[in-house]
Amino acid sequence: MFKRVLIANRGEIALRIMRACREMGIESVCVYSTADKDAPYLKLADRAICIGPGPAKESYLNIARLIAAAEIADVDAIHPGYGFLSERPDFSQACRDCKIEFIGPSPEAMQMLGDKVDCKKTAKANGVPVFPGSENAIEDEEEAVKVAAKIGYPVIIKASAGGGGRGMKVCHNEGTLRSQLRVASQEAMAAFGNGAVFIEKYLEHARHVEIQMLGDKHGNAIYLWERDCSLQRRHQKVIEEAPAPNIDRKRLEKVCESAAKMIVNAKYAGAATCEFLLDDKGDFYMLEVNTRVQVEHPVTEMITGVDIVKMSILIASGEKIPYKQKDIKINGHAMECRICAEDPAHGFRPSAGKIDKWETPGGPGVRLDSHVVPGYVVPSNYDSMIGKLIVHADTREQCLDRAARALREFHVGPIKTTIPLHQRLVENTDFRRGGVDIHYLERLLK
């Protein structure tokens, strides 16, 4: 097992990893930018090292500075968390070159499953259902037109190297496709350093269902069942829950098994999430594989009892997954509300600044993953998420009621947050009956 781990991230996920390391008897080294120099969670690390100015490209996205910090602290491994460099094969490779263990997949496995074009080929070879679309990255405009004509409109342009809605354009006709192709490629290049895009069939009404996977270095893989992430805005998830409501469990199990097979054949070691869209006929189509721990991993932890962060560290150290598939049972229902420093009443305008009031909920089945304390200043340099409220109960209805109760207890000020939006959503009739798709929230907010 590792003696010392560097956490190449910030905020709530840095604190989450730090806590897992402490419970495992591992020293934690937390890096920070000058924008985060007063972050309270840094005091909980065994050591904290400044890696540069506030802009992420000069700190959390700077591989050379992170490796230098790791060498100064003499760490055994680096945990990238989510976001930033977590899905960059060159970061995984840099760790390998410096004989530092990367807590995540190898560069080869990350490339195979992280690049959407390569992943689609791998998925098809392992019987995982995929969308009809281009087999490879689109080379020119005329090729795009031919592919779209073959699969039928609407289609969606996607960046091969990333996600989060960047480089993603929905096209309902040839004219839009021609005009948006170059825009999508430019967005992808700016966001991921790779302008490659591809085209797939677009579903107007679909649910977003993802499967949590774990693979180890001994050729084993298991699935921790699914999460439903259909409530989202601009391709960013707002509420996640598990298990998914109103779903064919037998059909889901077959998809889970094929996804596990893909993980094994990709020689993937670590936590991964295989994401799908589910159409109104109950058919699954793979979107992508996230080659890292997910923001919403606590939802799965609550219903399975498996600590996904600890498992990622164990797997990276060379341990076998200590579970068999038959050991993974679903216990009750869990839900996560992403609490962001944004103003929903004014177009989700960012609301950075000092937090004077931070009154958090508690009680049975309530978990809050957050790095915030009273007096914390939300910086404007990074993602606006300041916490994740996770609730667990025996049934989905009880879970929704518990979420509503916990949200009423949650008071933050003077900055604006998405808490009022979550209060509205957990009381929403359509959401309560499990009848929402990925565009529902955008329609609701019009």
C-alpha positions in Angstrom: 0.0 0.0 0.0 1.1 3.6 -0.7 2.8 5.6 2.1 2.0 9.0 0.6 -0.4 10.3 -2.0 -0.6 13.6 -3.8 -4.1 14.9 -4.5 -4.0 16.8 -7.8 -7.3 18.6 -7.3 -9.2 21.0 -5.2 -12.5 21.6 -3.3 -14.8 18.8 -2.2 -13.1 16.0 -4.1 -9.7 16.9 -2.7 -11.2 16.7 0.8 -13.0 13.4 -0.1 -9.8 11.8 -1.2 -7.9 13.2 1.8 -10.4 11.6 4.2 -10.1 8.2 2.4 -6.3 8.4 2.7 -6.5 9.2 6.4 -8.7 6.2 7.1 -6.3 4.0 5.1 -3.3 5.2 7.0 -1.9 7.0 4.0 -0.3 10.5 4.2 -1.9 13.1 2.0 -0.2 15.9 0.1 -2.7 18.5 -1.2 -1.7 21.0 -3.9 -3.3 24.4 -4.2 -3.3 27.6 -6.3 -3.0 31.1 -4.8 -6.8 31.4 -5.3 -7.2 28.5 -2.9 -4.4 29.4 -0.4 -6.9 30.0 2.5 -9.1 27.0 1.7 -9.8 25.4 5.1 -9.4 21.8 3.9 -5.7 22.4 3.4 -5.2 22.3 7.1 -6.4 18.6 7.1 -3.7 17.5 4.7 -0.4 16.2 6.0 1.3 18.7 3.7 0.1 21.4 1.3 2.1 22.7 -1.7 1.4 25.8 -3.8 1.6 25.0 -7.5 0.9 28.4 -9.1 -1.5 31.3 -9.7 -5.3 31.1 -9.7 -5.9 30.3 -13.4 -6.2 26.5 -13.8 -3.8 26.4 -16.8 -1.1 27.8 -14.5 -1.8 25.4 -11.6 -4.2 22.5 -11.6 -3.7 21.9 -15.3 0.0 22.3 -15.3 1.5 18.8 -15.4 5.1 19.9 -14.9 4.2 21.7 -11.7 2.2 18.8 -10.3 5.0 16.3 -11.0 7.5 18.7 -9.4 5.3 18.9 -6.3 5.0 15.1 -6.2 8.8 14.7 -6.4 9.4 17.4 -3.7 7.0 15.6 -1.4 8.3 12.1 -2.4 4.9 10.6 -3.0 4.2 7.1 -4.2 1.1 8.0 -6.2 -1.1 10.8 -7.5 -4.9 10.8 -7.3 -6.4 13.2 -10.0 -10.0 13.2 -8.7 -12.4 14.4 -11.4 -12.1 17.2 -13.9 -8.8 19.0 -14.6 -6.2 16.4 -15.7 -8.2 13.3 -14.6 -8.8 12.1 -18.1 -5.6 13.2 -19.8 -3.5 10.2 -21.0 -0.4 12.5 -21.1 -0.8 13.0 -17.3 -1.0 9.3 -16.7 2.0 8.8 -18.9 4.0 11.5 -17.1 3.3 9.8 -13.8 4.5 6.5 -15.3 7.7 8.1 -16.7 8.5 9.5 -13.3 7.8 6.2 -11.6 4.8 7.6 -9.7 1.6 5.5 -9.6 -1.4 7.2 -11.3 -4.5 6.3 -9.4 -6.6 5.6 -12.5 -6.2 3.8 -15.7 -3.1 3.3 -17.8 -2.5 5.8 -20.6 -3.4 3.1 -23.1 -6.7 2.1 -21.4 -7.6 5.8 -21.0 -7.0 6.5 -24.7 -9.0 3.4 -25.7 -12.0 4.3 -23.6 -11.6 8.0 -23.1 -11.5 9.0 -26.7 -15.1 8.7 -27.9 -14.3 7.3 -31.4 -11.9 4.6 -30.1 -14.3 3.8 -27.3 -17.2 3.3 -29.7 -15.1 0.8 -31.7 -14.2 -1.0 -28.5 -17.8 -1.1 -27.3 -19.1 -2.6 -30.6 -16.4 -5.3 -30.4 -17.7 -6.2 -26.9 -21.4 -6.2 -27.6 -22.1 -2.9 -25.9 -25.0 -1.1 -27.8 -23.9 2.1 -29.5 -25.5 4.9 -31.5 -25.5 4.7 -35.4 -23.1 7.3 -36.7 -19.6 7.9 -38.0 -17.1 5.1 -37.4 -14.1 7.5 -37.2 -13.5 11.2 -36.7 -15.1 13.4 -39.4 -12.5 14.6 -41.9 -14.5 17.2 -43.9 -17.9 18.7 -44.3 -19.0 16.5 -47.2 -18.3 13.4 -45.2 -20.4 14.8 -42.4 -23.3 15.4 -44.8 -23.2 11.9 -46.1 -23.2 10.3 -42.6 -26.1 12.5 -41.5 -28.1 11.6 -44.6 -27.5 7.9 -44.0 -28.6 7.9 -40.3 -31.2 10.6 -40.6 -31.8 13.9 -38.8 -31.6 15.1 -36.1 -27.9 14.3 -35.5 -25.4 15.5 -32.9 -21.8 16.6 -33.4 -19.5 15.6 -30.5 -15.9 16.2 -29.6 -13.9 13.0 -29.7 -11.6 14.0 -26.8 -14.0 15.4 -24.1 -17.4 16.1 -22.8 -19.4 18.5 -20.6 -21.2 19.9 -23.6 -18.2 21.5 -25.2 -17.9 20.8 -28.9 -21.4 19.5 -28.9 -24.0 20.7 -31.4 -27.4 19.4 -32.3 -28.3 19.7 -36.0 -31.8 19.2 -37.5 -30.9 19.8 -41.1 -28.0 19.9 -43.5 -27.6 23.7 -43.4 -27.2 23.7 -39.6 -24.8 20.8 -39.9 -22.5 22.6 -42.3 -22.5 25.8 -40.3 -21.9 24.1 -36.9 -19.2 21.5 -37.9 -16.3 24.0 -37.8 -17.7 25.7 -34.7 -17.8 22.4 -32.8 -14.3 21.5 -33.9 -13.0 24.9 -32.8 -14.7 24.5 -29.4 -13.2 21.1 -29.0 -9.7 22.3 -29.8 -10.0 25.1 -27.3 -11.3 22.9 -24.6 -9.4 19.7 -25.1 -6.5 20.5 -27.4 -8.0 18.1 -29.9 -10.4 19.3 -32.6 -11.6 15.9 -33.8 -15.4 15.5 -33.9 -17.8 12.8 -34.9 -21.5 12.4 -35.6 -24.2 10.3 -34.1 -27.9 9.9 -34.2 -29.6 12.3 -31.8 -32.5 11.3 -29.6 -35.1 14.1 -28.9 -36.4 12.3 -25.9 -34.1 10.1 -23.8 -33.0 9.3 -20.3 -29.4 9.4 -19.2 -28.4 6.2 -17.3 -24.9 5.4 -16.3 -23.2 2.3 -15.0 -20.5 2.4 -12.3 -17.7 0.0 -13.0 -14.5 -1.1 -11.2 -11.6 -2.9 -12.9 -8.3 -4.1 -11.4 -4.9 -5.1 -12.7 -5.7 -8.8 -12.4 -8.3 -8.9 -15.2 -11.3 -8.6 -12.9 -14.2 -6.2 -13.3 -17.5 -5.6 -11.6 -20.4 -3.2 -12.0 -22.0 -1.4 -9.1 -25.3 -1.0 -10.9 -26.7 2.2 -12.4 -27.5 5.9 -11.7 -30.1 8.0 -13.5 -28.8 11.5 -14.4 -31.6 12.7 -16.6 -32.2 16.0 -14.7 -29.6 18.2 -16.3 -29.0 21.6 -17.8 -26.8 22.3 -20.8 -25.4 18.8 -20.5 -24.4 19.3 -16.9 -26.1 17.0 -14.3 -28.2 18.6 -11.6 -29.7 15.7 -9.7 -28.5 12.1 -9.8 -30.2 9.0 -8.3 -29.9 5.3 -7.9 -31.4 2.9 -8.8 -33.0 4.3 -11.9 -36.8 4.4 -11.7 -39.1 2.7 -14.2 -36.4 0.6 -15.9 -36.3 -3.0 -17.2 -33.8 -4.7 -14.8 -33.2 -7.7 -17.0 -32.3 -5.6 -20.0 -30.1 -3.4 -17.8 -28.3 -6.4 -16.4 -27.3 -7.5 -19.9 -25.9 -4.1 -20.7 -24.0 -4.1 -17.4 -22.5 -7.4 -18.2 -21.3 -6.3 -21.7 -19.9 -3.1 -20.2 -17.9 -5.2 -17.6 -16.6 -7.3 -20.5 -15.4 -4.1 -22.3 -13.6 -3.0 -19.1 -11.8 -6.3 -18.8 -10.7 -6.4 -22.5 -9.5 -2.8 -22.3 -7.2 -3.9 -19.4 -8.8 -1.1 -17.4 -7.8 -0.6 -13.7 -9.7 1.8 -11.6 -13.1 3.4 -11.4 -15.0 4.1 -14.6 -18.5 5.0 -15.6 -20.2 3.8 -18.8 -22.8 6.3 -19.8 -25.9 5.5 -21.9 -29.0 7.1 -23.3 -32.2 5.2 -22.9 -34.9 5.7 -25.5 -38.7 5.5 -25.0 -38.6 1.8 -26.2 -36.2 0.9 -23.4 -33.2 0.4 -25.7 -29.7 1.5 -24.4 -27.1 3.4 -26.5 -23.7 4.1 -25.1 -22.6 7.7 -25.0 -19.1 7.5 -23.6 -16.9 6.1 -20.8 -15.7 8.4 -18.1 -12.2 7.2 -17.1 -12.2 8.6 -13.6 -14.3 8.8 -10.4 -17.5 10.6 -11.0 -18.9 13.7 -9.2 -21.9 11.6 -8.3 -20.1 8.5 -7.0 -21.6 9.0 -3.5 -25.0 8.0 -4.8 -23.7 4.5 -5.6 -21.7 4.3 -2.4 -24.9 4.9 -0.4 -26.9 2.0 -2.1 -24.0 -0.5 -2.3 -21.8 0.2 0.7 -18.7 0.2 -1.6 -16.3 3.1 -1.0 -15.4 3.9 -4.6 -12.5 6.3 -3.7 -10.9 3.8 -1.4 -11.3 1.1 -4.0 -9.5 3.3 -6.6 -6.6 3.6 -4.3 -6.5 -0.2 -3.5 -6.7 -1.1 -7.2 -3.9 1.3 -8.1 -1.7 -0.2 -5.4 -2.1 -3.6 -7.1 -4.8 -5.2 -4.9 -7.5 -7.3 -6.4 -11.1 -6.1 -6.2 -12.3 -7.7 -2.9 -15.9 -8.2 -4.2 -17.5 -10.7 -6.5 -20.4 -9.5 -8.7 -22.9 -11.5 -6.5 -21.8 -9.5 -3.5 -23.1 -6.2 -5.0 -26.6 -5.7 -3.7 -28.8 -2.6 -4.0 -30.0 -1.3 -0.6 -32.7 1.3 -0.8 -32.6 4.5 -2.8 -30.2 7.5 -2.9 -30.2 10.9 -4.6 -27.6 13.7 -5.0 -28.3 17.4 -5.4 -25.4 19.4 -6.8 -25.3 22.7 -4.9 -23.7 25.4 -7.0 -22.8 29.0 -6.4 -25.2 30.2 -9.1 -28.4 32.3 -9.2 -31.1 30.2 -10.9 -33.5 33.3 -10.9 -31.1 35.2 -13.2 -30.0 32.7 -15.8 -27.7 30.8 -13.4 -25.4 33.7 -13.2 -22.2 32.8 -11.2 -22.3 34.0 -7.6 -18.7 34.0 -6.3 -17.9 35.7 -3.0 -17.7 35.2 0.8 -20.1 32.8 2.5 -21.2 34.2 5.9 -24.1 31.8 6.5 -23.6 28.1 6.1 -26.3 26.2 7.9 -26.2 22.5 6.8 -28.8 19.8 7.1 -28.4 16.5 9.1 -30.4 13.7 10.5 -30.9 10.1 9.3 -29.7 9.3 5.8 -28.2 12.7 5.1 -24.7 13.2 3.8 -23.0 16.4 2.7 -19.8 16.4 0.7 -18.4 19.9 0.8 -15.2 21.8 1.5 -17.1 25.0 2.6 -17.2 26.5 6.1 -18.6 29.8 7.3 -16.3 32.6 6.0 -15.2 30.6 3.0 -14.7 32.7 -0.2 -15.9 31.1 -3.4 -13.3 31.9 -6.1 -14.3 32.9 -9.6 -11.6 30.8 -11.2 -13.2 27.3 -11.0 -16.4 25.3 -11.3 -19.2 26.8 -9.3 -20.1 23.6 -7.3 -19.7 24.1 -3.6 -21.2 20.9 -2.3 -23.2 17.8 -2.9 -26.2 16.9 -0.7 -26.8 13.2 -0.8 -29.8 11.5 0.9 -30.6 7.8 1.3 -33.9 6.0 2.3 -35.6 2.7 1.9 -37.8 3.8 -1.0 -37.6 6.4 -3.8 -40.6 8.3 -2.3 -39.0 8.4 1.1 -35.8 9.5 -0.5 -37.5 12.4 -2.2 -39.3 13.4 1.0 -35.9 13.3 2.9 -34.3 15.4 0.2 -37.1 18.0 0.5 -36.7 18.1 4.3 -32.9 18.4 4.1 -33.0 21.2 1.5 -35.4 23.2 3.8 -32.7 23.0 6.5 -29.9 24.1 4.1 -29.3 27.9 4.3 -26.4 29.7 2.5 -25.8 33.4 2.2 -25.3 36.0 1.1 -24.3 34.4 -2.2 -27.0 32.8 -4.3 -27.1 29.0 -4.8 -29.1 26.4 -6.6 -30.9 25.2 -3.4 -34.2 26.9 -4.4 -34.1 25.0 -7.7 -33.6 21.7 -6.0 -36.4 22.4 -3.6 -38.7 22.9 -6.6 -37.4 19.8 -8.4 -37.8 17.3 -5.6 -41.5 18.4 -5.3 -42.0 18.3 -9.0 -44.8 15.8 -10.0 -43.1 14.6 -13.2 -39.8 14.0 -11.5 -41.6 12.2 -8.6 -43.2 9.8 -10.9 -39.9 9.1 -12.8 -41.1 10.6 -16.0 -38.4 13.1 -17.0 -35.9 13.1 -19.9 -32.6 14.9 -20.5 -34.4 18.0 -21.9 -37.1 18.2 -19.2 -35.3 20.8 -17.0 -34.6 23.1 -19.9 -38.3 23.0 -20.9 -39.3 23.6 -17.3 -37.1 26.6 -16.9 -38.3 28.4 -20.2 
